[in-house]
Amino acid sequence: MIQARNRLEMNLPNALTLSRIVLSPVFMVFLLIEEPRFLYVALALFAVAALTDVYDGHLARRMGALTSFGKFMDPVADKLLVSMALIGFLARDVPGLPGWMVVVIIARELVITGFRSLAAFRGLVITSSRMARVKTVLQMSLVAWILGQMALAGHLGQLWYGETRWGRSPGDLILVGLLWSTVCLTTVSGLDYLLRNRAVLRGALR
């Protein structure tokens, strides 16, 4: 029984990662439903998924359960969750969210995931850098902010952004700040990945 329990505990971080992958399409379904109250469901699902990202790595380190699967799939699960959210925002025509920024973010994630997959095919597991982890926090903060403001707008029946007689509203300024910082760090961290692992990239392309 003790051995079975240990196996369960050792698999818990990976189970949390898989749960984030499963939650991502469910979250997107509720995000795309036009009924305002479902935005709260989408926000709750996103919060749960984001918490699994916090705890799977923490548990894996505490339990000594760091695995190649976890190192590879944890960032993939994050990218899936954030990409689905951004695509959902474009489908909902969220104001103040330029399409080109979404393209830059998702394109970076696809390139780095492809690169890591190529390295994994060669037997190499490339882990996330500190910069990449900060990037993920920024991306999830951006998604959470937009979701929260969408839900609030649906509840109040009014816009949460735009111009006031004093200029841009605080909500609009926060959105712009999060967008630009996220896009910049997403791009820089992607270049950092490729530069730090250029030897791996050259070997994988042979």
SERO-4910 file (N, C-alpha, C, O; in steps of 0.05 Angstrom, whole numbers):
BEGIN
 pado doro    nc1    nc2    nc3   cac1   cac2   cac3    cc1    cc2    cc3    oc1    oc2    oc3
  Met    A     17    -24      0      0      0      0     17     25      0     11     45    -14
  Ile    A     39     24     16     57     47     17     70     52    -10     73     75    -19
  Gln    A     78     30    -24     90     33    -50     70     45    -70     78     62    -87
  Ala    A     45     36    -69     25     46    -87     20     76    -82     16     91   -100
  Arg    A     21     83    -56     16    111    -49     39    128    -59     35    150    -69
  Asn    A     64    118    -57     87    133    -67     86    137    -97     92    158   -107
  Arg    A     77    116   -111     74    119   -140     53    140   -147     57    155   -166
  Leu    A     32    141   -131     11    161   -136     22    189   -131     17    207   -147
  Glu    A     37    192   -109     49    218   -103     69    227   -124     70    250   -132
  Met    A     85    207   -134    105    214   -154     92    223   -180    104    238   -195
  Asn    A     68    213   -185     54    220   -210     36    244   -208     26    254   -228
  Leu    A     33    254   -183     15    277   -179     23    302   -195      6    314   -207
  Pro    A     49    310   -195     56    334   -211     49    331   -241     39    350   -253
  Asn    A     54    308   -252     47    303   -280     17    303   -284      7    312   -305
  Ala    A      2    292   -264    -27    292   -266    -38    321   -267    -57    327   -281
  Leu    A    -25    339   -251    -33    367   -251    -28    380   -278    -44    395   -288
  Thr    A     -5    373   -290      2    383   -317    -19    374   -337    -29    389   -353
  Leu    A    -26    348   -336    -46    337   -354    -73    350   -350    -88    354   -369
  Ser    A    -80    356   -325   -106    368   -319   -107    396   -332   -129    404   -340
  Arg    A    -85    410   -333    -84    436   -345    -89    434   -375   -103    451   -387
  Ile    A    -79    413   -388    -83    408   -416   -113    402   -421   -124    412   -441
  Val    A   -125    386   -403   -153    379   -406   -171    403   -402   -191    407   -415
  Leu    A   -164    420   -382   -180    443   -376   -179    465   -397   -198    480   -400
  Ser    A   -158    466   -413   -155    487   -433   -178    488   -453   -189    510   -457
  Pro    A   -185    466   -467   -208    468   -486   -234    473   -472   -252    486   -483
  Val    A   -237    462   -447   -262    467   -433   -265    497   -426   -286    509   -429
  Phe    A   -243    509   -417   -242    537   -412   -249    553   -437   -264    573   -435
  Met    A   -239    545   -460   -244    560   -485   -273    559   -493   -285    578   -503
  Val    A   -286    536   -488   -314    533   -494   -331    554   -479   -348    567   -490
  Phe    A   -326    556   -453   -341    575   -436   -333    604   -444   -350    622   -442
  Leu    A   -309    609   -452   -300    636   -461   -316    644   -485   -322    668   -488
  Leu    A   -321    626   -503   -334    632   -529   -364    635   -527   -377    644   -545
  Ile    A   -376    625   -504   -405    628   -501   -412    658   -496   -400    670   -479
  Glu    A   -430    668   -511   -436    697   -510   -449    706   -483   -448    729   -476
  Glu    A   -463    687   -470   -477    694   -445   -456    704   -424   -437    690   -418
  Pro    A   -460    728   -414   -441    740   -396   -434    724   -371   -411    723   -362
  Arg    A   -454    709   -360   -448    695   -335   -428    672   -339   -414    664   -320
  Phe    A   -425    663   -364   -406    641   -369   -377    651   -368   -358    636   -367
  Leu    A   -374    678   -370   -347    689   -368   -335    684   -340   -311    680   -337
  Tyr    A   -353    684   -320   -343    678   -293   -334    649   -291   -315    642   -277
  Val    A   -348    631   -305   -340    603   -306   -312    601   -319   -295    586   -310
  Ala    A   -309    615   -342   -284    615   -356   -262    626   -338   -240    615   -338
  Leu    A   -267    647   -324   -247    659   -306   -240    639   -284   -216    637   -277
  Ala    A   -260    625   -272   -254    606   -251   -237    582   -262   -219    574   -249
  Leu    A   -244    573   -286   -229    551   -298   -200    559   -304   -181    544   -300
  Phe    A   -197    584   -313   -170    594   -318   -154    596   -292   -130    589   -292
  Ala    A   -167    605   -271   -153    607   -245   -144    580   -235   -122    577   -225
  Val    A   -162    560   -238   -155    533   -229   -131    522   -246   -112    511   -235
  Ala    A   -133    526   -272   -111    517   -290    -85    531   -283    -64    518   -283
  Ala    A    -86    557   -277    -62    572   -270    -50    562   -244    -26    561   -241
  Leu    A    -67    555   -225    -58    544   -199    -44    518   -203    -24    512   -189
  Thr    A    -53    501   -221    -39    476   -226    -11    481   -236      7    465   -231
  Asp    A     -7    503   -251     19    510   -261     38    517   -238     62    511   -238
  Val    A     27    530   -217     43    537   -194     50    513   -178     73    510   -169
  Tyr    A     31    494   -175     36    472   -156     49    448   -168     62    433   -154
  Asp    A     47    444   -195     59    419   -206     89    421   -204    102    401   -197
  Gly    A    101    444   -210    130    447   -208    139    446   -179    160    434   -173
  His    A    124    459   -161    131    459   -133    130    431   -121    148    423   -107
  Leu    A    109    416   -128    107    389   -117    129    371   -129    140    354   -115
  Ala    A    135    374   -155    155    358   -167    182    362   -154    197    342   -149
  Arg    A    189    387   -148    215    392   -135    215    382   -106    234    370    -97
  Arg    A    192    386    -92    191    378    -64    192    348    -61    203    337    -42
  Met    A    179    334    -80    177    305    -78    200    291    -93    202    266    -93
  Gly    A    218    307   -105    239    294   -121    228    279   -145    239    259   -153
  Ala    A    206    290   -157    193    276   -178    196    290   -205    178    289   -222
  Leu    A    218    304   -209    223    317   -234    228    296   -256    246    279   -254
  Thr    A    212    297   -277    214    277   -298    218    291   -325    211    315   -327
  Ser    A    228    277   -345    230    288   -372    203    296   -383    200    316   -396
  Phe    A    182    279   -376    155    285   -385    146    312   -373    136    329   -388
  Gly    A    150    316   -348    142    341   -335    157    365   -345    145    386   -350
  Lys    A    183    362   -349    200    384   -360    191    393   -387    192    416   -394
  Phe    A    182    373   -403    174    380   -431    145    389   -432    138    409   -445
  Met    A    127    375   -418     98    380   -421     88    403   -404     68    416   -412
  Asp    A    102    410   -383     93    433   -366     92    459   -383     71    473   -382
  Pro    A    114    466   -397    112    490   -414     92    488   -436     79    507   -444
  Val    A     89    464   -447     70    459   -469     41    465   -459     25    477   -473
  Ala    A     35    455   -435      9    460   -423      4    490   -419    -19    499   -424
  Asp    A     24    504   -411     22    533   -407     16    547   -434     -2    564   -436
  Lys    A     31    539   -454     28    551   -481      0    546   -492    -12    563   -504
  Leu    A    -10    521   -488    -37    514   -497    -58    531   -484    -76    541   -497
  Leu    A    -56    534   -458    -76    550   -443    -76    579   -452    -97    590   -457
  Val    A    -53    591   -453    -51    619   -461    -59    623   -490    -74    643   -496
  Ser    A    -51    606   -508    -58    609   -536    -88    607   -540    -99    622   -556
  Met    A   -101    588   -526   -130    585   -529   -144    610   -519   -164    618   -530
  Ala    A   -134    621   -497   -146    645   -486   -144    668   -506   -163    682   -511
  Leu    A   -120    672   -518   -116    694   -536   -132    691   -562   -143    710   -572
  Ile    A   -134    666   -572   -150    661   -596   -180    666   -589   -195    677   -605
  Gly    A   -188    658   -565   -215    663   -556   -221    693   -555   -243    702   -562
  Phe    A   -202    709   -545   -206    738   -544   -209    750   -571   -226    767   -575
  Leu    A   -194    740   -590   -197    750   -618   -224    743   -629   -237    758   -643
  Ala    A   -233    718   -623   -259    709   -633   -281    726   -620   -302    731   -633
  Arg    A   -277    734   -595   -297    751   -582   -293    781   -589   -309    798   -580
  Asp    A   -273    786   -606   -268    814   -614   -264    832   -591   -277    853   -589
  Val    A   -247    824   -572   -241    840   -549   -227    867   -557   -207    866   -571
  Pro    A   -239    889   -550   -227    915   -557   -199    919   -544   -194    909   -522
  Gly    A   -182    933   -558   -156    939   -547   -135    917   -548   -113    920   -538
  Leu    A   -142    895   -562   -124    873   -565   -116    870   -594   -131    858   -610
  Pro    A    -93    881   -602    -85    880   -631    -80    851   -639    -67    836   -625
  Gly    A    -90    844   -663    -86    817   -673    -56    810   -677    -48    787   -673
  Trp    A    -40    830   -685    -12    824   -691      3    816   -666     22    800   -667
  Met    A     -5    827   -643      7    820   -617      1    790   -611     19    776   -602
  Val    A    -23    782   -616    -31    754   -611    -15    736   -629     -5    715   -621
  Val    A    -11    744   -655      4    729   -674     33    726   -665     44    704   -666
  Val    A     45    748   -655     73    747   -646     76    727   -622     94    711   -622
  Ile    A     57    729   -603     59    712   -579     56    682   -587     72    666   -578
  Ile    A     35    676   -603     30    648   -610     52    637   -628     60    614   -625
  Ala    A     62    654   -647     83    645   -665    108    638   -649    121    618   -655
  Arg    A    115    655   -629    138    649   -612    135    622   -598    154    606   -597
  Glu    A    111    617   -587    106    592   -573    108    568   -591    119    547   -584
  Leu    A     98    571   -616     99    549   -635    128    543   -643    137    520   -645
  Val    A    144    564   -648    172    561   -656    188    547   -633    203    528   -639
  Ile    A    185    556   -609    200    545   -587    191    516   -581    207    499   -574
  Thr    A    165    511   -582    155    484   -578    166    465   -599    174    443   -593
  Gly    A    166    474   -624    178    458   -646    207    453   -641    217    431   -646
  Phe    A    221    473   -632    250    470   -627    255    450   -604    273    433   -606
  Arg    A    239    452   -583    242    434   -560    234    406   -568    246    386   -559
  Ser    A    214    403   -586    207    377   -596    229    364   -612    234    340   -610
  Leu    A    242    381   -629    264    371   -645    287    362   -627    300    341   -632
  Ala    A    292    378   -606    314    370   -588    307    345   -573    324    327   -569
  Ala    A    281    342   -565    272    318   -551    275    293   -569    281    271   -559
  Phe    A    270    297   -595    274    275   -614    303    265   -614    308    242   -619
  Arg    A    321    284   -609    349    277   -608    358    268   -580    382    264   -575
  Gly    A    338    266   -562    345    256   -535    352    278   -516    363    272   -494
  Leu    A    347    303   -522    354    326   -505    328    339   -495    310    345   -510
  Val    A    327    344   -469    304    358   -457    313    386   -449    331    389   -432
  Ile    A    302    406   -462    309    434   -456    289    445   -437    265    447   -443
  Thr    A    298    452   -413    280    462   -392    275    492   -396    290    506   -410
  Ser    A    254    502   -383    248    530   -384    268    547   -369    278    539   -348
  Ser    A    274    570   -380    293    589   -367    277    606   -347    253    607   -347
  Arg    A    292    621   -330    279    639   -312    263    660   -326    241    668   -318
  Met    A    275    671   -348    261    691   -364    235    680   -376    215    694   -377
  Ala    A    236    655   -385    212    643   -396    190    639   -375    167    642   -381
  Arg    A    198    633   -351    179    630   -329    166    657   -322    142    659   -317
  Val    A    182    679   -322    170    705   -318    152    713   -341    130    724   -336
  Lys    A    159    705   -365    142    710   -388    115    696   -385     95    708   -391
  Thr    A    115    672   -375     90    657   -371     73    671   -350     49    673   -353
  Val    A     85    681   -329     70    696   -309     57    720   -321     34    726   -315
  Leu    A     72    735   -337     61    759   -350     38    751   -369     18    765   -369
  Gln    A     42    730   -385     20    722   -403     -5    715   -388    -27    723   -396
  Met    A     -2    700   -366    -26    691   -351    -38    715   -337    -63    716   -333
  Ser    A    -22    734   -328    -32    759   -316    -49    775   -336    -70    785   -330
  Leu    A    -38    776   -361    -53    790   -382    -80    776   -387   -100    790   -389
  Val    A    -80    750   -390   -105    736   -395   -124    739   -372   -148    744   -376
  Ala    A   -115    737   -347   -132    740   -324   -144    768   -322   -167    772   -315
  Trp    A   -127    789   -329   -137    816   -328   -160    820   -349   -180    831   -342
  Ile    A   -155    811   -373   -176    814   -394   -201    799   -387   -223    809   -390
  Leu    A   -198    774   -377   -221    758   -369   -237    772   -347   -261    774   -348
  Gly    A   -223    782   -327   -236    796   -304   -251    820   -314   -273    825   -305
  Gln    A   -239    836   -332   -252    860   -342   -276    853   -360   -296    867   -360
  Met    A   -273    832   -375   -296    823   -392   -319    815   -375   -342    822   -380
  Ala    A   -313    799   -353   -335    790   -336   -348    814   -322   -372    815   -319
  Leu    A   -331    833   -313   -342    857   -300   -359    874   -319   -380    884   -311
  Ala    A   -350    876   -344   -365    891   -363   -392    878   -369   -412    892   -372
  Gly    A   -392    851   -370   -417    837   -375   -436    840   -352   -460    841   -356
  His    A   -425    843   -327   -442    846   -304   -453    874   -302   -476    878   -295
  Leu    A   -436    894   -308   -444    922   -305   -459    932   -330   -473    953   -329
  Gly    A   -455    918   -352   -468    927   -377   -455    951   -389   -468    967   -403
  Gln    A   -429    955   -384   -415    978   -395   -386    971   -401   -376    951   -392
  Leu    A   -374    988   -417   -346    983   -425   -327    988   -402   -333   1005   -385
  Trp    A   -305    974   -402   -285    976   -380   -260    991   -389   -241    994   -374
  Tyr    A   -260   1000   -413   -236   1012   -425   -244   1037   -440   -268   1045   -441
  Gly    A   -225   1050   -452   -231   1072   -470   -222   1099   -459   -209   1101   -438
  Glu    A   -230   1120   -473   -222   1147   -467   -240   1160   -446   -264   1155   -445
  Thr    A   -228   1176   -428   -244   1192   -410   -236   1221   -416   -219   1226   -433
  Arg    A   -248   1240   -402   -241   1268   -408   -212   1275   -398   -201   1295   -406
  Trp    A   -201   1257   -382   -173   1260   -373   -154   1244   -390   -129   1244   -385
  Gly    A   -164   1230   -411   -147   1213   -427   -155   1185   -424   -178   1178   -420
  Arg    A   -136   1167   -427   -141   1138   -425   -149   1131   -396   -138   1142   -377
  Ser    A   -168   1112   -394   -176   1103   -368   -154   1086   -355   -137   1075   -370
  Pro    A   -154   1083   -329   -134   1065   -315   -134   1037   -326   -113   1025   -330
  Gly    A   -159   1026   -331   -160    999   -342   -147    996   -369   -134    976   -374
  Asp    A   -150   1017   -386   -138   1017   -412   -108   1018   -410    -94   1005   -424
  Leu    A    -98   1035   -391    -69   1037   -388    -57   1011   -378    -35   1004   -386
  Ile    A    -70    998   -359    -60    972   -349    -59    952   -372    -40    937   -374
  Leu    A    -80    951   -388    -81    932   -411    -57    938   -430    -44    919   -439
  Val    A    -53    963   -437    -31    970   -455     -4    962   -443     13    951   -457
  Gly    A     -1    968   -417     24    961   -404     29    931   -404     51    921   -409
  Leu    A      8    915   -397     11    886   -397     16    875   -425     33    857   -428
  Leu    A      3    886   -445      6    877   -472     35    881   -482     48    862   -492
  Trp    A     45    905   -479     72    911   -490     93    896   -474    112    886   -486
  Ser    A     91    895   -448    111    881   -432    110    851   -438    131    838   -439
  Thr    A     86    840   -443     84    811   -450     95    806   -477    110    786   -480
  Val    A     89    822   -497     99    818   -524    130    820   -524    143    804   -537
  Cys    A    140    841   -511    169    845   -511    184    822   -497    203    811   -508
  Leu    A    174    814   -473    188    792   -459    184    765   -473    202    749   -473
  Thr    A    161    761   -486    156    737   -501    176    735   -524    188    713   -529
  Thr    A    181    757   -538    200    757   -560    228    753   -551    243    737   -562
  Val    A    236    768   -530    263    767   -520    270    740   -509    291    729   -514
  Ser    A    251    728   -494    256    702   -482    258    680   -504    273    661   -501
  Gly    A    243    684   -526    245    665   -548    273    666   -561    285    646   -567
  Leu    A    283    691   -566    310    694   -577    331    683   -558    350    671   -566
  Asp    A    326    687   -532    345    677   -512    347    647   -513    368    635   -511
  Tyr    A    323    634   -516    322    605   -518    340    595   -541    357    577   -538
  Leu    A    336    608   -565    351    599   -588    381    605   -586    397    588   -595
  Leu    A    388    628   -575    416    634   -572    430    617   -552    453    608   -557
  Arg    A    417    612   -529    430    595   -509    433    566   -518    451    552   -509
  Asn    A    415    558   -535    416    530   -544    422    528   -574    414    509   -588
  Arg    A    438    547   -584    445    547   -613    461    522   -621    458    512   -643
  Ala    A    477    511   -602    492    487   -609    473    464   -613    476    447   -631
  Val    A    452    463   -596    431    442   -599    416    446   -625    410    426   -639
  Leu    A    410    471   -631    396    477   -656    412    469   -681    402    457   -699
  Arg    A    438    475   -680    455    468   -703    457    437   -706    455    426   -728
  Gly    A    459    423   -683    461    394   -684    435    381   -693    435    361   -707
  Ala    A    412    393   -685    386    382   -692    380    386   -722    366    370   -734
  Leu    A    392    407   -734    386    413   -762    404    397   -781    401    399   -805
  Arg    A    424    383   -771    442    367   -788    428    343   -799    440    327   -814
***
